[in-house]
Amino acid sequence: MKRLFTTLIILVLVGFAAFKAGVWWLADQRMADARQALEEFGVLHRGSISSGVDGRVVLNGASWQDFELTQPLDIARAEFDAGSPVNLLTGLADPSSLPAQWSLRLDGVSLRLDPTMLRNWVTADGANSEGEQALFVLSCAPDPRQQLGSGDLIRMGIAGLAGDAFLRQDPGRIHAELNTISTGSLELDWPAARVRYQDGDVTISGGTEPLQLTLRDAGLMRRIAAYCAREAGIEPDKWAKRSLDALIAGLEAQGLAPSDQLKALYRQWLLEGGELTVSLQPGEALLGIPVRAEGAGQVSSSWPVRYNGAGVPDVYLTEAKPVIPETPDIAVEPVVPRENPGVEGWYVADMANADQWIDHRVRVTLSNDNVVEGRLVSVSERELEVARVVAGGEVAYPMLIRAITNFEVWRRGRAQ
């Protein structure tokens, strides 16, 4: 009996070790496949792999470095739960045979912002990536072509984006959530939809029912409206009207016109934010937003939209004759803040030419939001030194150049 008991213990330990080793090897292979599939877009680092006998595999310390970004997206913990050890091994061995129910959770997702890390939300000439007139234009300067960017978010006090994400596949629907710290959340519920893996490609097949998308801004839009209006030198109401005019112009370029309720809803969202829930049909034109014929009478078609829990009626688009806005000659010039040669002030300078400002008064902002102001003493390939007056003398502060997010010089403006 004792020998039998000992044999059973040994078999259990061997089976447990084989299971853990098998999960580790299969997970490493799947991550290698993902890394190869994404290599033209960036670098995927899987971190360390661990697993549990309840059907979970966990990646700790994973990250994604997109080639278009200067900062990586860090993921402290990624957990895939297949529901059982058998489902986990089967799903890792053949991703096309994923079980009917599984979940993926990302904890500790963070992206540190850098003033030059992101392209503007729209391009400087007011067109999107397909070359069409941009719809959502959030201008934060007197020149409406200078759009909200990562540098503006940093000046608003948002040094980075952080939060958690969750995706659950049920037999009858997909549910996903993205919850961030102080910048809002996004929730998606899609009946009859399913994530599929086929021939190395991940696709999502949906049913006939629309998906429900809920956006909560956590006060972010109020902060953006106040900041952008202040930077543009206008009142928030006028800033919202300028952004609404950009939406109308973008739709007109596509031969569409928004209804009065749609315009009022967009303006209210820009100024107040809140909770917005919409129904979308990914397989249809304009994501299922109803488009009425020009001159049509009263019809019942309206986009299902709820704002702060209340339904919003008469939200739709109307067909119209396309209006292509003329681009003024000045629009082809780069957007550069105008300097006043008669006024001294802080002006942003290029770090590549920092050595030309030796002995000048400078202000340096570091990645930890600390600001150092003083006389620029020296500049090397790795660091620069700024001297500050302390108790009648000067103390030099060396700072690594890679830790500097903003470099400004106190000088008189140049003539334009």
C-alpha positions as CSV (number, residue, x, y, z in Angstrom):
1,M,0.0,0.0,0.0
2,K,2.8,2.4,0.9
3,R,4.5,1.6,-2.4
4,L,1.3,2.3,-4.3
5,F,0.8,5.5,-2.5
6,T,4.4,6.5,-3.3
7,T,4.0,5.6,-7.0
8,L,0.8,7.7,-7.2
9,I,2.6,10.7,-5.7
10,I,5.5,10.3,-8.2
11,L,3.0,10.1,-11.1
12,V,1.2,13.2,-9.9
13,L,4.4,15.1,-9.6
14,V,5.6,13.9,-13.0
15,G,2.3,14.8,-14.6
16,F,2.3,18.2,-12.9
17,A,5.8,18.9,-14.1
18,A,5.0,17.7,-17.7
19,F,1.9,19.9,-17.7
20,K,3.8,23.0,-16.6
21,A,6.6,22.3,-19.1
22,G,4.1,21.7,-21.9
23,V,2.2,24.9,-21.2
24,W,5.4,27.0,-21.0
25,W,6.7,25.6,-24.3
26,L,3.4,26.0,-26.1
27,A,2.9,29.6,-24.7
28,D,6.5,30.4,-25.8
29,Q,5.7,29.1,-29.3
30,R,2.5,31.2,-29.6
31,M,4.3,34.3,-28.4
32,A,7.0,33.7,-31.0
33,D,4.3,33.4,-33.7
34,A,2.8,36.7,-32.5
35,R,6.1,38.4,-32.4
36,Q,6.9,37.3,-36.0
37,A,3.4,38.4,-37.2
38,L,3.9,41.9,-35.6
39,E,7.5,42.4,-36.4
40,E,6.8,45.0,-39.2
41,F,4.9,47.1,-36.7
42,G,7.0,46.8,-33.6
43,V,8.7,44.6,-31.0
44,L,6.7,42.3,-28.7
45,H,8.4,41.2,-25.4
46,R,6.6,38.4,-23.7
47,G,8.2,38.6,-20.3
48,S,8.1,35.5,-18.0
49,I,5.6,32.7,-18.3
50,S,3.8,30.9,-15.5
51,S,0.7,28.8,-15.4
52,G,-1.9,27.2,-13.0
53,V,-3.6,23.8,-13.0
54,D,-7.0,25.6,-13.2
55,G,-6.4,26.4,-16.9
56,R,-4.6,29.7,-16.8
57,V,-1.4,31.0,-18.3
58,V,0.2,34.2,-17.1
59,L,2.8,36.6,-18.7
60,N,4.6,38.9,-16.2
61,G,6.5,42.0,-17.4
62,A,5.4,41.9,-21.1
63,S,5.7,45.0,-23.3
64,W,5.0,46.3,-26.8
65,Q,7.2,48.8,-28.5
66,D,5.5,50.3,-31.6
67,F,7.9,51.6,-34.2
68,E,5.8,54.9,-34.4
69,L,6.1,55.6,-30.6
70,T,9.1,56.6,-28.5
71,Q,7.8,54.9,-25.4
72,P,6.8,51.3,-24.9
73,L,3.4,50.0,-23.7
74,D,4.1,48.0,-20.6
75,I,1.9,45.2,-19.3
76,A,2.6,44.2,-15.7
77,R,0.5,41.0,-16.0
78,A,-1.4,39.3,-18.8
79,E,-3.7,36.4,-17.9
80,F,-5.4,34.0,-20.3
81,D,-8.0,31.7,-18.7
82,A,-9.2,28.8,-20.8
83,G,-11.4,27.3,-18.1
84,S,-9.6,24.0,-17.7
85,P,-6.2,22.5,-18.2
86,V,-7.3,20.5,-21.2
87,N,-8.8,23.6,-22.9
88,L,-5.6,25.5,-22.1
89,L,-3.3,22.8,-23.7
90,T,-5.7,22.4,-26.7
91,G,-6.0,26.2,-27.3
92,L,-2.2,26.7,-27.1
93,A,-1.5,23.8,-29.4
94,D,-4.1,24.9,-31.9
95,P,-5.5,28.4,-31.5
96,S,-8.2,27.7,-34.1
97,S,-9.8,25.3,-31.6
98,L,-10.3,27.8,-28.7
99,P,-13.0,26.8,-26.3
100,A,-16.4,28.4,-26.5
101,Q,-15.7,30.4,-23.3
102,W,-12.4,32.0,-22.4
103,S,-11.1,35.3,-21.0
104,L,-8.0,37.6,-21.3
105,R,-7.1,40.1,-18.6
106,L,-4.4,42.7,-18.8
107,D,-3.4,44.3,-15.4
108,G,-1.1,47.2,-15.0
109,V,-1.1,48.5,-18.6
110,S,0.8,51.8,-18.8
111,L,2.1,54.1,-21.5
112,R,4.3,57.1,-20.4
113,L,3.7,60.1,-22.6
114,D,6.4,62.1,-24.3
115,P,6.0,65.5,-26.0
116,T,6.9,64.1,-29.4
117,M,5.8,60.5,-29.0
118,L,2.5,60.6,-30.9
119,R,1.4,62.0,-34.1
120,N,-1.3,64.6,-33.7
121,W,-4.9,63.3,-33.6
122,V,-5.3,64.7,-37.1
123,T,-2.6,65.8,-39.6
124,A,-1.6,69.4,-39.9
125,D,-3.5,69.9,-43.1
126,G,-6.8,68.7,-41.7
127,A,-6.8,65.3,-43.4
128,N,-6.9,61.8,-41.9
129,S,-4.6,58.9,-42.8
130,E,-6.7,58.1,-45.9
131,G,-6.3,61.7,-47.2
132,E,-10.0,62.6,-46.4
133,Q,-11.1,65.7,-44.6
134,A,-10.8,65.0,-40.9
135,L,-14.0,64.8,-38.8
136,F,-12.8,65.1,-35.2
137,V,-10.6,68.2,-35.0
138,L,-9.6,69.3,-31.5
139,S,-7.5,72.5,-31.9
140,C,-5.5,73.8,-29.0
141,A,-3.9,76.9,-30.5
142,P,-4.9,80.2,-32.2
143,D,-4.1,78.4,-35.5
144,P,-6.9,75.7,-35.9
145,R,-4.5,73.5,-37.8
146,Q,-2.4,72.9,-34.7
147,Q,-4.1,70.0,-33.1
148,L,-4.2,68.4,-29.6
149,G,-1.2,66.2,-29.1
150,S,0.7,64.3,-26.4
151,G,2.6,67.5,-25.4
152,D,-0.7,69.2,-24.7
153,L,-1.8,66.2,-22.5
154,I,1.4,66.5,-20.5
155,R,0.9,70.2,-19.9
156,M,-2.6,69.3,-18.7
157,G,-1.1,67.1,-16.1
158,I,-1.5,63.8,-17.8
159,A,2.0,62.3,-17.8
160,G,0.9,58.9,-18.9
161,L,-2.0,56.5,-19.6
162,A,-2.5,53.6,-17.2
163,G,-5.2,51.1,-16.4
164,D,-6.5,47.6,-17.0
165,A,-8.2,45.8,-19.8
166,F,-10.5,42.7,-20.0
167,L,-11.9,40.6,-22.8
168,R,-14.3,37.7,-22.3
169,Q,-15.5,35.4,-25.0
170,D,-18.8,33.7,-24.1
171,P,-20.8,31.2,-26.3
172,G,-23.2,34.0,-27.2
173,R,-21.3,37.3,-27.1
174,I,-18.0,39.2,-26.7
175,H,-17.6,41.6,-23.8
176,A,-14.6,43.9,-23.5
177,E,-13.6,46.7,-21.1
178,L,-10.8,49.2,-20.9
179,N,-10.6,51.1,-17.6
180,T,-8.0,53.9,-17.2
181,I,-6.9,56.0,-14.3
182,S,-8.5,59.5,-14.5
183,T,-8.9,59.4,-18.3
184,G,-12.1,57.4,-18.6
185,S,-13.2,54.0,-19.7
186,L,-14.5,52.1,-22.7
187,E,-17.0,49.2,-22.6
188,L,-18.0,46.9,-25.5
189,D,-20.8,44.3,-25.7
190,W,-21.3,42.5,-28.9
191,P,-24.0,39.7,-29.1
192,A,-23.4,36.7,-31.3
193,A,-19.8,37.7,-32.0
194,R,-16.8,35.5,-31.8
195,V,-13.0,35.8,-32.0
196,R,-11.5,33.4,-34.5
197,Y,-8.0,32.3,-35.4
198,Q,-7.6,31.0,-39.0
199,D,-4.4,30.6,-41.1
200,G,-2.4,32.9,-38.8
201,D,-5.0,35.7,-38.8
202,V,-7.2,36.8,-36.0
203,T,-10.7,37.9,-37.1
204,I,-14.0,38.7,-35.3
205,S,-17.2,37.5,-36.8
206,G,-20.3,39.2,-35.7
207,G,-24.0,38.4,-35.8
208,T,-26.9,40.4,-37.0
209,E,-27.3,42.3,-33.7
210,P,-25.3,45.6,-33.3
211,L,-22.6,46.0,-30.8
212,Q,-23.1,48.4,-27.9
213,L,-20.2,50.8,-27.2
214,T,-20.1,52.8,-24.0
215,L,-17.6,55.6,-23.5
216,R,-17.1,57.3,-20.1
217,D,-14.7,60.2,-20.1
218,A,-14.2,60.7,-16.3
219,G,-14.1,64.5,-16.7
220,L,-11.4,64.4,-19.4
221,M,-13.5,66.4,-22.0
222,R,-14.0,69.3,-19.5
223,R,-10.3,69.5,-19.0
224,I,-9.6,69.4,-22.7
225,A,-12.2,72.1,-23.4
226,A,-10.8,74.4,-20.8
227,Y,-7.2,73.8,-21.8
228,C,-7.7,74.1,-25.5
229,A,-9.9,77.2,-25.2
230,R,-7.3,78.9,-23.0
231,E,-4.5,78.0,-25.4
232,A,-6.5,79.3,-28.4
233,G,-7.4,82.5,-26.6
234,I,-11.2,82.0,-26.9
235,E,-14.1,81.0,-24.7
236,P,-15.0,77.3,-24.4
237,D,-18.3,77.9,-26.2
238,K,-16.4,79.3,-29.2
239,W,-13.9,76.6,-29.1
240,A,-16.7,74.0,-29.1
241,K,-18.3,75.7,-32.1
242,R,-15.0,75.7,-34.0
243,S,-14.6,71.9,-33.4
244,L,-18.3,71.4,-34.4
245,D,-17.7,73.4,-37.6
246,A,-14.7,71.1,-38.4
247,L,-17.1,68.1,-38.0
248,I,-19.7,69.6,-40.3
249,A,-17.0,70.5,-42.9
250,G,-15.6,66.9,-42.7
251,L,-19.0,65.4,-43.3
252,E,-19.8,67.8,-46.1
253,A,-16.7,66.7,-47.9
254,Q,-18.2,63.2,-47.9
255,G,-21.6,64.3,-49.1
256,L,-23.3,64.1,-45.7
257,A,-24.9,66.6,-43.3
258,P,-25.5,66.0,-39.5
259,S,-28.9,66.4,-38.0
260,D,-29.5,69.3,-35.5
261,Q,-29.6,66.8,-32.6
262,L,-26.4,65.2,-33.7
263,K,-24.7,68.6,-33.8
264,A,-26.1,69.5,-30.3
265,L,-25.0,66.1,-28.9
266,Y,-21.4,66.5,-30.2
267,R,-21.2,70.1,-28.9
268,Q,-22.5,69.0,-25.5
269,W,-20.0,66.1,-25.4
270,L,-17.1,68.4,-26.2
271,L,-18.0,70.8,-23.3
272,E,-19.3,68.4,-20.6
273,G,-18.2,64.8,-21.5
274,G,-20.1,62.2,-19.6
275,E,-21.4,58.7,-20.5
276,L,-22.2,58.0,-24.2
277,T,-23.6,54.7,-25.4
278,V,-24.0,54.1,-29.2
279,S,-25.0,51.1,-31.3
280,L,-22.7,50.2,-34.2
281,Q,-22.8,47.7,-37.1
282,P,-19.2,47.1,-38.1
283,G,-20.2,45.3,-41.3
284,E,-22.3,48.2,-42.7
285,A,-21.4,51.5,-44.2
286,L,-20.8,54.3,-41.7
287,L,-21.0,51.6,-39.0
288,G,-24.8,51.5,-39.3
289,I,-25.5,55.2,-38.7
290,P,-28.7,55.9,-40.6
291,V,-28.5,58.2,-43.6
292,R,-31.6,59.8,-44.9
293,A,-32.1,61.0,-48.5
294,E,-32.0,64.7,-49.1
295,G,-35.5,66.2,-48.9
296,A,-37.0,63.1,-47.4
297,G,-40.0,63.7,-45.0
298,Q,-40.4,62.5,-41.5
299,V,-39.1,58.9,-41.1
300,S,-38.5,56.8,-38.0
301,S,-34.8,55.9,-38.6
302,S,-32.6,57.3,-35.9
303,W,-29.2,56.3,-34.5
304,P,-29.7,54.6,-31.1
305,V,-27.7,56.8,-28.8
306,R,-28.0,57.3,-25.0
307,Y,-26.3,60.2,-23.3
308,N,-25.9,60.0,-19.5
309,G,-28.6,57.3,-19.4
310,A,-31.2,59.2,-21.5
311,G,-32.1,58.4,-25.1
312,V,-31.3,61.0,-27.7
313,P,-33.9,61.2,-30.6
314,D,-33.4,62.3,-34.2
315,V,-29.7,61.5,-34.4
316,Y,-28.9,60.8,-38.1
317,L,-27.1,61.9,-41.2
318,T,-28.6,63.3,-44.4
319,E,-27.3,63.0,-47.9
320,A,-26.0,66.2,-49.4
321,K,-24.0,67.5,-52.3
322,P,-20.2,67.1,-51.5
323,V,-18.5,70.3,-50.6
324,I,-14.7,70.2,-51.0
325,P,-13.2,73.1,-48.9
326,E,-10.6,75.2,-50.6
327,T,-7.2,75.0,-48.9
328,P,-5.6,78.5,-48.4
329,D,-2.0,79.0,-49.4
330,I,-1.0,79.5,-45.8
331,A,-2.2,76.0,-44.9
332,V,0.8,74.4,-46.7
333,E,3.2,76.3,-44.3
334,P,4.3,74.6,-41.1
335,V,2.4,75.5,-38.0
336,V,4.9,77.5,-35.9
337,P,3.9,79.7,-32.9
338,R,4.4,83.4,-33.8
339,E,7.1,85.1,-31.7
340,N,7.0,88.7,-30.6
341,P,10.4,90.3,-31.1
342,G,9.6,93.0,-28.5
343,V,8.8,90.6,-25.7
344,E,11.1,88.3,-23.7
345,G,9.7,85.0,-22.6
346,W,10.2,81.2,-22.5
347,Y,10.6,79.6,-26.0
348,V,10.9,75.9,-26.7
349,A,14.4,75.1,-28.1
350,D,15.7,72.0,-29.9
351,M,17.8,69.7,-27.7
352,A,20.0,69.0,-30.6
353,N,21.2,72.6,-30.6
354,A,21.3,73.0,-26.8
355,D,25.0,73.8,-26.7
356,Q,24.4,77.2,-28.5
357,W,22.6,78.3,-25.3
358,I,25.5,78.0,-22.9
359,D,25.4,80.6,-20.2
360,H,21.8,81.5,-21.1
361,R,18.8,81.1,-18.7
362,V,17.0,77.9,-19.4
363,R,14.1,75.8,-18.0
364,V,14.2,72.0,-18.2
365,T,11.3,69.7,-17.6
366,L,12.1,66.1,-16.7
367,S,10.1,62.9,-17.3
368,N,9.2,62.8,-13.6
369,D,7.5,66.3,-14.0
370,N,10.3,68.1,-12.0
371,V,11.3,71.5,-13.5
372,V,14.8,72.8,-13.1
373,E,15.5,76.5,-14.0
374,G,18.9,78.2,-14.1
375,R,22.0,78.9,-16.1
376,L,23.1,76.3,-18.7
377,V,26.6,75.4,-17.8
378,S,27.6,72.5,-20.2
379,V,26.1,70.1,-22.7
380,S,27.5,66.6,-23.6
381,E,26.2,63.6,-25.6
382,R,24.6,62.1,-22.4
383,E,23.8,65.0,-20.1
384,L,23.6,68.7,-19.6
385,E,24.3,70.8,-16.5
386,V,22.2,73.7,-15.2
387,A,23.5,75.9,-12.4
388,R,21.1,77.3,-9.8
389,V,21.8,80.1,-7.3
390,V,21.7,78.7,-3.8
391,A,22.6,80.7,-0.6
392,G,24.6,83.2,-2.6
393,G,26.5,80.6,-4.7
394,E,25.8,78.3,-7.6
395,V,25.1,74.6,-7.6
396,A,25.3,72.6,-10.8
397,Y,22.6,70.0,-11.5
398,P,23.6,67.3,-14.1
399,M,20.6,65.8,-15.9
400,L,20.5,62.9,-18.4
401,I,19.3,64.1,-21.8
402,R,17.1,61.0,-22.3
403,A,15.2,62.1,-19.1
404,I,14.4,65.6,-20.5
405,T,10.9,66.1,-21.9
406,N,11.0,69.8,-22.6
407,F,13.8,72.3,-23.0
408,E,13.1,76.1,-23.0
409,V,15.2,79.2,-23.3
410,W,14.5,82.7,-21.9
411,R,15.1,85.1,-24.7
412,R,13.6,87.8,-26.9
413,G,11.3,86.6,-29.7
414,R,12.6,86.6,-33.2
415,A,11.0,88.5,-36.0
416,Q,8.8,86.4,-38.2
